[in-house]
Amino acid sequence: MTDLIESLCDRVRSARAAGNPLRIRGGDSKRLWLGRPCTAEDTLDLAQHRGVVAYEPGELVLVARAGTPVSEVTELLATEGQVLAFEPPACGGRATLGGTLASNCSGPARPWSGAVRDAVLGVKLLTGRGECLNFGGRVVKNVAGYDVSRLQAGALGSLGVITEVSLKVMPAVGATQTLALEMSVETALAQMIRYAREPAPLTGACWLQGRLFLRLAGAAAAVEASVRRWGGETAAPRDTPWDSLREFSAGAQAAGNPLWRVSLAGNAPLPPGTTPLLIDWAGALRWFAVDGFDAHGYAGDHGGHASLWWPGANRDGETAQPLSPPLQALHQRLKLTVDPDRILNPGRLYSWL
């Protein structure tokens, strides 16, 4: 365990005084996945600011420094039969807790178990002034004040440096089985929506390479009842897509094309003439690897959000969904409040932020 908070504060204060922007780095596992290149040349490294500060299995709460590897957290939780329900990627051991929150990374169970932002109870945040602030707390029923903690989900470090995270953890599920059924993407989308509405222990629903995969997890009797009712082939663990979905490695099939990640309502129609590379989250998360695809337009037409993911061809333009003028003004006001001199990850989320 290493607490580097004082040196991190000094580093930010010095950078501010010198007018030198900083690129925030943890495990550096997601730099090429999403967002734009940060325009800062100097680095603020949090990889050694690590360690579990508190873990209370009986209260389902864990507190850890931002540089703590996700793999270390999941191993610790496993000793008590508990998990991070949002299934974060480990990225070969490089992913950190702070980076996971900053990038808003959640796995295939997200529609049923919640996103990373739903598990956050509080954060410690280092502002662009070099001040260390506390938001939220270490109890589940902490709702006082503005929810600054959850604003960090997907902010990519633009709204402060996450130095510590308090999380709600969950008991591990019981029996698990995955059903696989061959079908077209249109049929699979309709089936996912139907199955998601049924009273079943569904924790994963995706379409990949012409097959619909349904993950059932929970009490053995409930799992077996759903398997009998839905039918299909029972897939061996090694033949299921859940690990590759959690680690975002399924997108390797993009073969050099721009890879777009589109989040929208599960019942939104598919774009005419374009087949997704894969569909996850029971239809609410769709990946496209088609050159020239207007992902922002498609997402905007259906109230969703699209972002250019790895291996995007052009990261110099805006990769996240364009914002309306009021929302853009709100983002800029938040940035001005937390980082008035714009020294923390400038340009990483949007060119103007």
C-alpha positions in Angstrom: 0.0 0.0 0.0 1.4 3.4 -1.0 -0.2 6.8 -0.3 1.2 9.4 -2.6 -1.5 12.1 -2.1 0.8 14.8 -0.9 3.3 14.4 -3.7 0.4 14.3 -6.2 -1.0 17.6 -4.8 2.4 19.2 -5.0 2.8 18.0 -8.6 -0.5 19.5 -9.7 0.2 22.8 -7.9 3.6 23.0 -9.6 2.1 22.3 -13.0 -0.5 24.9 -12.5 2.0 27.5 -11.4 4.2 26.7 -14.5 1.2 26.5 -16.8 2.0 22.9 -17.8 -1.0 20.7 -18.5 -0.8 17.1 -17.2 -1.9 13.8 -18.8 -3.4 11.6 -16.0 -2.1 8.0 -16.2 -2.9 4.9 -14.1 -2.2 1.6 -15.8 -2.4 3.3 -19.2 -4.6 0.4 -20.4 -7.4 2.4 -22.1 -5.5 5.3 -23.8 -6.1 3.9 -27.2 -9.6 2.6 -26.6 -11.7 5.7 -26.3 -11.5 9.5 -26.1 -9.1 11.8 -27.9 -5.4 12.1 -27.5 -4.6 14.3 -24.5 -2.7 17.4 -25.6 -0.5 17.6 -22.4 3.1 16.5 -22.7 3.8 16.0 -19.0 2.3 13.0 -17.1 0.7 12.7 -13.6 1.3 9.0 -12.8 -1.0 7.4 -10.3 0.1 3.8 -10.8 1.9 3.7 -7.5 -0.8 5.4 -5.5 -2.5 2.1 -4.7 -3.8 -0.2 -2.0 -7.1 -1.2 -0.4 -7.8 1.4 2.4 -10.8 -0.4 4.0 -12.8 -3.5 3.2 -15.9 -4.4 5.2 -17.4 -7.6 3.8 -20.4 -7.5 6.2 -21.3 -4.0 5.0 -20.5 -4.8 1.3 -18.2 -1.8 1.0 -14.6 -1.5 -0.2 -12.4 1.6 -0.3 -9.2 1.7 -2.4 -6.8 4.1 -3.9 -7.1 4.9 -7.6 -4.0 3.2 -8.7 -5.1 -0.2 -7.2 -5.3 -2.8 -10.0 -8.8 -4.1 -10.6 -7.4 -7.7 -10.6 -6.2 -7.2 -7.0 -9.6 -6.0 -5.9 -11.4 -8.9 -7.5 -9.0 -11.4 -6.0 -9.6 -9.9 -2.5 -13.3 -9.9 -3.0 -13.3 -13.5 -4.1 -11.9 -14.6 -0.8 -15.2 -13.4 0.8 -17.4 -14.7 -2.0 -18.1 -11.2 -3.3 -17.6 -9.4 -6.6 -17.7 -6.1 -8.5 -21.2 -6.6 -10.0 -20.5 -4.3 -13.0 -17.8 -6.7 -14.3 -14.9 -4.3 -15.1 -12.1 -5.3 -17.5 -8.8 -6.3 -16.0 -6.8 -5.5 -19.2 -4.2 -8.2 -18.4 -3.8 -6.8 -14.8 -3.1 -3.2 -16.0 -6.6 -1.7 -15.4 -6.8 0.4 -12.3 -9.8 1.3 -10.2 -9.6 5.0 -10.9 -9.2 4.4 -14.6 -12.2 2.1 -14.6 -14.4 4.8 -13.1 -13.0 7.6 -15.3 -13.7 5.6 -18.5 -17.1 4.3 -17.3 -16.2 0.7 -18.2 -18.9 -1.9 -17.3 -19.3 -5.5 -18.6 -22.1 -7.6 -20.0 -24.1 -7.7 -16.7 -24.6 -3.9 -16.8 -28.4 -3.9 -17.5 -29.1 -6.2 -14.6 -26.4 -5.4 -12.0 -25.8 -1.7 -12.8 -22.9 0.3 -14.2 -19.7 1.3 -12.4 -21.4 4.6 -11.5 -24.1 2.8 -9.7 -21.6 1.1 -7.4 -19.8 4.3 -6.5 -20.4 5.5 -3.0 -17.8 8.3 -2.9 -14.5 9.5 -4.2 -11.5 11.6 -3.2 -10.7 14.1 -5.9 -7.7 16.2 -6.7 -8.7 19.4 -8.4 -6.7 21.5 -10.9 -5.9 23.9 -8.0 -4.1 21.1 -6.2 -6.8 20.7 -3.6 -7.9 17.3 -2.3 -11.7 17.1 -1.8 -14.0 14.4 -0.5 -17.3 13.6 -2.1 -19.9 11.0 -1.0 -19.0 8.5 1.7 -18.6 4.9 2.7 -22.2 3.9 3.3 -24.9 2.9 0.8 -27.5 5.5 2.0 -25.3 8.5 1.5 -27.3 11.0 -0.6 -26.5 14.4 0.8 -25.3 17.2 -1.6 -24.4 17.0 -5.3 -23.5 13.6 -6.6 -20.0 14.7 -7.8 -18.7 11.1 -7.4 -20.8 9.8 -10.2 -20.0 12.7 -12.5 -16.5 11.1 -12.7 -17.9 8.1 -14.6 -16.9 8.7 -18.2 -15.3 12.1 -17.6 -11.9 10.7 -18.6 -10.1 12.8 -15.9 -11.4 16.1 -17.3 -13.2 16.9 -14.0 -10.4 16.2 -11.5 -7.9 13.4 -10.6 -9.6 10.5 -8.9 -7.4 9.5 -6.0 -9.6 7.2 -4.0 -12.9 5.3 -4.7 -15.5 3.9 -2.3 -17.5 1.1 -3.9 -20.5 -1.1 -3.1 -19.7 -4.7 -3.7 -22.1 -7.7 -4.1 -22.2 -11.4 -3.2 -21.1 -13.7 -6.0 -23.9 -15.4 -8.0 -24.6 -19.1 -7.6 -25.2 -21.5 -10.5 -24.4 -20.2 -14.0 -25.3 -21.5 -17.4 -25.1 -20.0 -20.9 -27.5 -20.9 -23.7 -26.5 -20.5 -27.4 -29.0 -20.3 -30.2 -28.3 -19.7 -33.9 -30.3 -16.9 -35.4 -30.2 -13.7 -37.5 -29.4 -10.4 -35.9 -33.0 -9.1 -36.3 -34.5 -12.2 -34.7 -31.9 -12.1 -31.9 -32.7 -8.5 -31.1 -36.4 -9.3 -30.7 -35.6 -12.3 -28.6 -33.3 -10.4 -26.3 -35.9 -7.8 -25.6 -38.5 -10.5 -24.9 -36.3 -12.6 -22.6 -35.2 -9.5 -20.7 -38.8 -8.9 -19.8 -39.4 -12.3 -18.4 -39.0 -13.2 -14.7 -35.7 -15.1 -15.1 -32.2 -14.9 -13.6 -30.8 -13.3 -16.8 -27.3 -11.6 -16.4 -26.1 -11.5 -20.0 -27.7 -11.3 -23.5 -25.6 -10.7 -26.6 -25.5 -11.6 -30.3 -22.2 -12.4 -31.9 -21.2 -14.3 -35.1 -24.8 -15.4 -35.8 -25.5 -16.7 -32.4 -27.6 -15.4 -29.5 -26.0 -16.1 -26.1 -28.1 -15.9 -22.9 -26.4 -16.1 -19.5 -28.4 -17.3 -16.6 -27.0 -17.0 -13.0 -28.5 -17.3 -9.6 -30.3 -20.0 -7.6 -29.8 -23.4 -9.3 -33.5 -24.2 -9.5 -34.3 -20.9 -11.2 -31.5 -21.3 -13.7 -32.6 -24.9 -14.6 -36.2 -23.8 -15.0 -35.2 -21.0 -17.4 -32.9 -23.4 -19.4 -35.8 -25.9 -19.8 -38.2 -23.1 -20.8 -36.0 -21.3 -23.3 -34.2 -24.3 -24.8 -31.1 -24.0 -27.0 -27.6 -25.5 -26.7 -25.8 -25.2 -23.3 -22.4 -23.7 -24.0 -19.3 -24.7 -22.2 -17.6 -21.9 -20.2 -14.7 -21.7 -22.7 -17.2 -21.2 -25.6 -19.0 -18.3 -24.1 -18.3 -14.7 -25.0 -18.6 -13.1 -21.6 -14.8 -12.7 -20.9 -14.1 -11.2 -24.3 -17.1 -8.8 -23.9 -15.8 -7.7 -20.4 -12.3 -7.2 -21.8 -13.6 -5.6 -25.0 -11.5 -8.0 -27.0 -14.5 -9.0 -29.2 -13.9 -5.8 -31.1 -10.6 -7.2 -32.5 -12.7 -8.4 -35.4 -13.0 -4.8 -36.6 -9.9 -5.6 -38.8 -8.7 -2.0 -38.9 -12.1 -0.3 -39.6 -13.3 2.4 -37.2 -15.0 0.7 -34.3 -18.0 2.5 -32.9 -19.7 1.8 -29.6 -23.4 2.9 -29.6 -25.5 2.9 -26.5 -29.2 3.4 -27.0 -32.6 1.9 -26.2 -32.8 -1.8 -26.6 -35.8 -1.6 -28.9 -34.2 1.0 -31.3 -34.2 -0.2 -34.9 -31.1 -1.3 -36.6 -29.6 1.1 -39.2 -30.8 0.2 -42.7 -28.2 -1.8 -44.7 -25.7 -2.0 -41.8 -25.2 -5.1 -39.6 -23.6 -4.6 -36.2 -20.4 -6.5 -35.4 -22.0 -7.5 -32.1 -24.9 -6.6 -29.8 -24.7 -6.6 -26.0 -26.8 -5.5 -23.1 -29.9 -7.2 -24.4 -29.9 -4.9 -27.4 -28.8 -1.6 -25.7 -25.2 -1.7 -26.7 -24.2 -2.1 -30.4 -20.8 -2.2 -32.0 -20.2 -1.3 -35.6 -17.0 -1.7 -37.6 -18.1 -0.1 -40.9 -16.0 2.6 -42.7 -18.1 5.7 -43.2 -20.8 4.8 -40.7 -22.5 7.8 -39.2 -22.6 6.5 -35.6 -23.2 9.9 -34.1 -26.2 10.5 -36.4 -27.6 7.1 -35.7 -27.3 7.4 -32.0 -28.7 11.0 -31.9 -31.8 9.9 -34.0 -32.6 7.4 -31.3 -31.7 9.3 -28.1 -28.5 7.4 -27.6 -24.7 8.0 -27.4 -22.0 6.9 -29.8 -18.2 7.0 -29.2 -15.3 6.1 -31.4 -13.5 3.1 -29.8 -10.3 1.4 -30.6 -8.9 1.1 -33.3 -10.5 4.4 -34.5 -9.1 5.8 -37.7 -9.2 9.5 -36.7 -8.9 10.5 -33.1 -8.2 14.2 -33.8 -11.9 15.0 -34.3 -14.6 14.6 -31.7 -15.0 11.0 -30.8 -17.8 11.3 -28.2 -21.4 12.2 -29.0 -21.8 15.9 -29.8 -23.6 17.9 -27.1 -26.4 20.4 -27.3 -25.3 24.0 -26.6 -26.9 23.9 -23.0 -25.1 20.6 -22.2 -21.8 21.9 -23.6 -22.1 25.0 -21.5 -22.8 22.9 -18.4 -19.7 20.8 -19.1 -17.6 23.9 -19.5 -18.9 25.4 -16.2 -18.1 22.2 -14.3 -14.6 22.2 -15.9 -14.1 25.8 -14.8 -15.1 25.0 -11.3 -12.9 22.0 -10.8 -10.0 22.8 -13.2 -10.1 26.6 -14.0 -6.7 26.6 -15.7 -7.5 23.5 -17.8 -4.4 21.6 -16.9 -6.0 18.1 -16.2 -6.3 15.9 -19.3 -7.1 18.8 -21.7 -8.8 17.7 -24.9 -9.2 14.1 -23.7 -13.0 14.0 -23.7 -13.8 16.9 -26.1 -11.4 19.2 -27.9 -13.1 22.2 -26.2 -12.9 20.8 -22.6 
